[in-house]
């Protein structure tokens, strides 16, 4: 059915204006004043903003880690994402040495197909780089429309790749038109510090943070940036948590290196003291990089405002406190790393960013949607409100206030990392390709309605501009 969204204020990364939106066949067909169509469902958005659907470039759904599997799968995770105003995710497809990339991709398609309620794509992890992998990489990246590769510089003896693998991946990515993503922490140094702490009987959750110092993140960030410049390639640093790492990105950008930075809502509102909560509750906040001292928060906000950091991912990677996080009750290094973030990403950015005057409305849209769409080959199909774009839309009430609680969220996990935080602004209705997934704060979508999205090569959409011209 056709739909017309009327009386709302449209906000994109560049414009803010009042107009109606006509939706046909899953796409935006017209934008203008006083639109009408006899057979269209009318959605009254009076008093609300209309944003392009959020794009979360960093999720881990149904992912094995540390002897267990993340609690949220592609159904529960994407339902929670939709409630939070996100209409597209890009999940990380993990690979294994000695096994084909195709087998890993087949596994991830099996996880998502028939389960996701919003659209999705995959980043492809690289754990080794040789002629066999290089040849297959060229094939699957083209066939699958994958234009981003992930390399871990941490998690020694699990995910960590060496510098040669990283450099070869950067070289290959330049040729294939892909963006290389790094988890930037010095895994070798961290491995040493973790072993030393455990030998000294330091087993509590706080030592997760103390054995992964900001210097280890900054060093790896700077090293990855240097290798990127040497390869004349392109780099995206995920989950930047501290001032030192943000400074390395700014320094590299000032040198002309093609480098981008992502932070996450947890680093903007939570701090290291959460890991010191009694009764092992600090384990709820164990993820990597760890939470930092509180003063880092304003540095990260300022980096988002100035454009030295460009995107906000959730790093959704949820594990139950009871039955999963407590695997590390006697040894912090055995606590599964990750937290439930996907549902509150957009609200926290709006409430703490826009409502508190740290960023403006257009920057908000750019950070939560548009920049990720451009970097990861989705724009202008996704990430904006324009004629011809997918009708991925969020009707957002900027005045609504709520307190975040686990009881009210829609994730499968048994706690919420932002429990008790009051936020202003919330999604009311969310459409994916013109169909309601959330309507009046109620889930009306269905498992399997989300589609796998093949993405354009890096750079093809980065400089693209497509502005809607409202029709009178």
Protein Blocks (a to p, Z undefined) as FASTA:
>chain_A
ZZddehiacddfkbccddddddeehiafbdcehiacfkbccddfehiacddddddfbdce
hiaeehiacfbdfklmmmmmmmnopabdcddddddehiafklmmmmmmmmmnopacbdcd
dddddfbdcfklmmmmmmmmmmnopabdcddfehehilmccfklmmmmmmmmmmnopacd
dddddfklmmmmmmmmmmnopabfklmmmmmcfklmmmmmmmmmmmmmmnopadddehif
bfklmmmmmmmmmnopacdddddfklmmgcfklmmpghhlmmmmgccdddddfklmmmmm
mmmmnopafbdcfkiacddfbhplmmmmmomklpccdddfklmmmmmmmmmmmmnopacf
klmmmmmmmmmmmmnopafkgopacehiacddcdddfkbccdddfklmmbfbfbdfkgoi
acedidfbdceehiafbgghiafbdehkaccdddddehjlmmpccdddddZZ
